Amino acid sequence: MKIAAIQMVSKTSVDANLRDARALFEEAAAAGAELAVVPEYFCLMGRKDGDKLAVREAFGQGPVQSFLAQTARETGLWIVGGTVPLVAGDEAHVRNTSLVFAPTGECVARYDKIHLFRFDNGRERYDESRVIESGSEPRSFTMRDRAGHDWRIGLSVCYDLRFPELYRGLGADVLLVPSAFTFPTGKAHWELLLRARAVENLAYVVAPAQGGEHENGRRTWGHTMIVDPWGEVLAQREEASPGVVLAQLDARRLAEVRTQLPALEHRVL
């Protein structure tokens, strides 16, 4: 199965971001991808945290969800909308939600980001809990590729990457990690963590990222990456710019690695 991890440098305008995402989805479809994933905050990188509140949507309705459904239908792609701000339990927060759309346009899976990022190095400060309400339930979905093979695909978002127990519990063939890593944390840990999660779970890891200088002044690490179950980087985009990263996921390779090194069967704890 060919998969597309899409790198973006999202702006402060939802409409502009959806136009950019549409062009990148079309590029992925033209290249033969079956599944395409955009990064966290693909539809908005606001000037302040509270900007998410103004564009939140109720689950199942709203312009961003309609865009994802329509684009899936018109391109024939399975689409994972990195994250979309959805209504939370109170007016001061949103859910940071990854939504999966089948080529029919049906939303087939929803994952609300569980682990909320906090970082302060004296120059950059982030605390997602100020405006994001955490989820609590891991999620995965199954898709059948054009060759008739079923893939179990695990959902996660950005900061989740630092919590290996989440991924172990998913039991997935492919792990998705749409992200908006900061430049300093990405430089230090991005590739290391992605390759570790692939090796630990003997699974493909697909990590579309925000990458570059944003209108709001934020700088994200980028380096959108696809890693195979042996920890090898299959494809990567190093440039701090939008683009599509493509790789072929091989079910036979996955089975071979898991047979040769049956570590998943050797779990004790």
C-alpha positions as CSV (number, residue, x, y, z in Angstrom):
1,M,0.0,0.0,0.0
2,K,1.3,3.4,-0.9
3,I,0.9,6.0,1.8
4,A,1.3,9.7,1.8
5,A,2.5,11.8,4.8
6,I,1.8,15.4,4.1
7,Q,4.0,18.2,5.5
8,M,2.4,21.7,5.9
9,V,3.3,25.1,7.2
10,S,-0.2,26.0,8.3
11,K,-1.3,29.6,8.4
12,T,-3.7,31.7,10.6
13,S,-6.6,31.3,8.1
14,V,-8.6,28.1,8.0
15,D,-9.7,28.8,4.4
16,A,-6.1,29.2,3.2
17,N,-5.0,26.0,5.0
18,L,-7.8,24.0,3.4
19,R,-6.8,25.2,0.0
20,D,-3.2,24.2,0.7
21,A,-4.3,20.8,2.0
22,R,-6.6,20.2,-1.0
23,A,-3.7,20.7,-3.4
24,L,-1.5,18.3,-1.4
25,F,-4.2,15.7,-1.2
26,E,-4.6,15.9,-4.9
27,E,-0.9,15.5,-5.4
28,A,-0.9,12.4,-3.1
29,A,-3.8,10.9,-5.0
30,A,-2.1,11.5,-8.4
31,A,1.0,9.7,-7.1
32,G,-1.0,6.6,-6.4
33,A,-1.4,6.9,-2.6
34,E,-4.3,5.1,-0.9
35,L,-4.0,6.7,2.5
36,A,-3.0,10.4,3.1
37,V,-2.4,12.0,6.5
38,V,-2.0,15.7,7.2
39,P,-0.3,17.0,10.4
40,E,-1.6,18.2,13.7
41,Y,-3.3,21.7,13.5
42,F,-3.4,21.4,9.7
43,C,-6.4,23.6,9.6
44,L,-5.2,26.4,11.9
45,M,-2.0,27.6,13.5
46,G,-3.5,30.6,15.3
47,R,-1.7,33.6,16.6
48,K,-2.7,32.6,20.2
49,D,-3.9,29.4,21.8
50,G,-7.5,30.7,22.2
51,D,-7.9,31.0,18.4
52,K,-8.9,27.3,18.3
53,L,-12.0,28.1,20.3
54,A,-13.4,30.3,17.5
55,V,-13.2,27.6,14.9
56,R,-14.2,24.5,16.9
57,E,-16.8,22.2,15.4
58,A,-19.4,19.8,16.8
59,F,-18.5,16.3,15.9
60,G,-20.1,15.3,12.5
61,Q,-20.6,18.9,11.2
62,G,-18.7,22.0,10.3
63,P,-16.6,23.3,7.4
64,V,-13.4,21.4,8.2
65,Q,-15.1,18.0,8.6
66,S,-17.1,18.7,5.4
67,F,-13.9,19.5,3.6
68,L,-12.3,16.3,4.7
69,A,-15.3,14.2,3.7
70,Q,-15.7,15.8,0.3
71,T,-12.0,15.6,-0.5
72,A,-12.0,11.8,0.4
73,R,-14.9,11.2,-1.9
74,E,-13.5,13.3,-4.8
75,T,-9.9,11.9,-4.6
76,G,-10.7,8.3,-3.6
77,L,-8.3,8.6,-0.7
78,W,-8.5,7.4,2.8
79,I,-7.8,10.6,4.7
80,V,-6.7,11.3,8.2
81,G,-7.2,14.9,9.2
82,G,-4.3,15.4,11.5
83,T,-6.3,17.3,14.1
84,V,-9.5,19.2,14.1
85,P,-10.7,21.4,17.0
86,L,-13.9,19.9,18.2
87,V,-16.4,20.9,20.9
88,A,-15.3,19.9,24.4
89,G,-17.0,19.6,27.8
90,D,-16.9,23.4,28.5
91,E,-16.7,26.6,26.5
92,A,-13.0,27.3,27.4
93,H,-11.6,24.2,25.8
94,V,-11.6,22.1,22.6
95,R,-10.8,18.5,21.8
96,N,-7.7,18.1,19.6
97,T,-9.1,15.4,17.4
98,S,-7.8,13.1,14.6
99,L,-10.5,12.1,12.2
100,V,-10.4,9.3,9.7
101,F,-12.5,9.4,6.5
102,A,-13.0,6.5,4.1
103,P,-13.1,7.1,0.3
104,T,-17.0,7.2,0.6
105,G,-16.7,10.3,2.7
106,E,-17.8,8.5,5.9
107,C,-16.0,9.3,9.1
108,V,-14.9,5.9,10.4
109,A,-12.7,6.7,13.4
110,R,-12.1,9.5,15.9
111,Y,-9.2,9.9,18.3
112,D,-9.0,12.7,20.9
113,K,-5.4,13.5,21.8
114,I,-4.7,12.0,25.2
115,H,-1.3,13.5,26.3
116,L,-1.2,17.3,26.4
117,F,2.1,19.0,25.7
118,R,3.8,21.3,28.2
119,F,7.3,22.8,27.6
120,D,9.3,25.8,28.9
121,N,12.9,26.3,28.1
122,G,12.9,29.9,29.1
123,R,12.4,31.1,25.5
124,E,9.5,29.0,24.3
125,R,6.5,28.2,26.5
126,Y,3.6,25.9,25.7
127,D,0.8,24.4,27.8
128,E,-1.9,22.8,25.7
129,S,-4.1,22.1,28.7
130,R,-5.0,25.8,28.9
131,V,-7.3,25.3,25.9
132,I,-7.4,21.6,25.1
133,E,-9.4,19.0,26.9
134,S,-7.6,15.6,26.9
135,G,-9.1,12.4,25.5
136,S,-9.0,9.1,27.3
137,E,-9.5,6.3,24.8
138,P,-6.9,4.9,22.4
139,R,-8.3,4.3,19.0
140,S,-7.4,2.3,15.8
141,F,-9.2,1.4,12.6
142,T,-8.9,-1.2,9.9
143,M,-8.7,-0.4,6.2
144,R,-8.5,-2.7,3.2
145,D,-6.0,-1.7,0.6
146,R,-6.5,-2.2,-3.2
147,A,-4.8,-5.5,-3.1
148,G,-7.3,-6.8,-0.6
149,H,-5.0,-6.7,2.5
150,D,-6.4,-5.5,5.8
151,W,-4.2,-3.1,7.8
152,R,-4.8,-2.3,11.5
153,I,-3.9,1.4,11.9
154,G,-3.3,3.0,15.2
155,L,-4.0,6.7,15.9
156,S,-1.9,9.1,18.0
157,V,-1.0,12.8,17.9
158,C,2.4,14.5,18.4
159,Y,3.2,14.5,22.2
160,D,1.7,11.0,22.5
161,L,4.9,9.9,20.8
162,R,6.7,10.1,24.2
163,F,4.4,7.5,25.8
164,P,5.2,4.0,24.4
165,E,2.5,2.3,26.5
166,L,-0.1,3.9,24.3
167,Y,1.3,2.3,21.1
168,R,1.9,-1.1,22.7
169,G,-1.8,-1.3,23.5
170,L,-2.9,-0.5,20.0
171,G,-1.5,-3.7,18.5
172,A,-1.3,-2.0,15.1
173,D,0.5,-2.7,11.8
174,V,0.8,1.1,11.1
175,L,1.1,3.9,13.6
176,L,0.1,7.4,12.6
177,V,1.7,10.4,14.4
178,P,0.5,13.7,12.9
179,S,2.5,16.3,14.7
180,A,3.6,19.9,15.2
181,F,6.9,19.4,17.1
182,T,8.7,22.5,18.3
183,F,12.1,23.1,16.7
184,P,14.2,22.3,19.8
185,T,12.3,19.2,20.8
186,G,12.2,18.0,17.2
187,K,15.9,18.5,16.7
188,A,16.6,16.5,19.9
189,H,14.1,13.7,19.8
190,W,11.9,13.5,16.7
191,E,13.7,10.8,14.6
192,L,14.9,8.9,17.7
193,L,11.3,8.5,19.1
194,L,9.7,7.6,15.7
195,R,12.3,4.9,15.1
196,A,12.0,3.6,18.6
197,R,8.2,3.3,18.4
198,A,8.6,1.4,15.0
199,V,11.2,-1.0,16.5
200,E,9.3,-1.6,19.7
201,N,6.0,-2.4,18.0
202,L,7.5,-4.0,14.8
203,A,5.2,-1.6,12.9
204,Y,5.3,1.0,10.2
205,V,5.3,4.6,11.6
206,V,3.9,7.5,9.5
207,A,4.6,10.9,10.9
208,P,3.3,14.0,8.9
209,A,4.6,17.2,10.5
210,Q,4.3,20.9,10.5
211,G,7.6,22.2,9.3
212,G,8.8,25.8,8.9
213,E,8.2,29.4,9.9
214,H,4.6,30.1,10.5
215,E,2.7,33.4,10.3
216,N,2.2,33.3,14.0
217,G,6.0,33.4,14.6
218,R,6.2,29.8,15.6
219,R,8.9,27.5,14.1
220,T,8.2,23.8,13.8
221,W,10.7,21.1,13.1
222,G,9.2,19.3,10.1
223,H,11.1,16.3,8.9
224,T,8.0,14.4,7.9
225,M,9.0,10.8,8.0
226,I,7.9,7.2,7.2
227,V,9.7,4.4,9.1
228,D,9.6,0.7,8.5
229,P,9.2,-2.0,11.2
230,W,13.0,-2.5,11.4
231,G,13.5,1.2,12.2
232,E,14.7,2.1,8.7
233,V,13.7,5.5,7.4
234,L,11.9,4.9,4.1
235,A,11.2,8.5,3.2
236,Q,11.7,11.9,4.8
237,R,11.2,15.6,3.9
238,E,14.0,17.7,5.4
239,E,13.0,21.0,3.9
240,A,11.0,23.4,6.0
241,S,8.3,23.6,3.4
242,P,5.0,21.9,2.4
243,G,5.2,18.7,0.4
244,V,4.1,15.1,0.1
245,V,6.3,12.2,1.4
246,L,5.5,8.8,-0.2
247,A,6.4,5.3,0.7
248,Q,5.2,1.8,-0.1
249,L,4.1,-0.3,2.9
250,D,4.7,-4.0,2.3
251,A,2.6,-6.5,4.2
252,R,5.0,-9.3,3.4
253,R,7.9,-7.3,4.9
254,L,5.8,-6.7,8.0
255,A,5.1,-10.4,8.4
256,E,8.7,-11.4,7.7
257,V,10.1,-9.1,10.4
258,R,7.5,-10.2,13.0
259,T,8.3,-13.9,12.2
260,Q,12.1,-13.5,12.3
261,L,11.9,-11.5,15.6
262,P,8.7,-12.5,17.4
263,A,9.3,-10.0,20.2
264,L,5.5,-9.2,20.4
265,E,4.9,-12.8,21.3
266,H,7.6,-12.7,24.0
267,R,5.9,-10.0,26.2
268,V,5.8,-10.9,29.8
269,L,4.8,-7.8,31.8
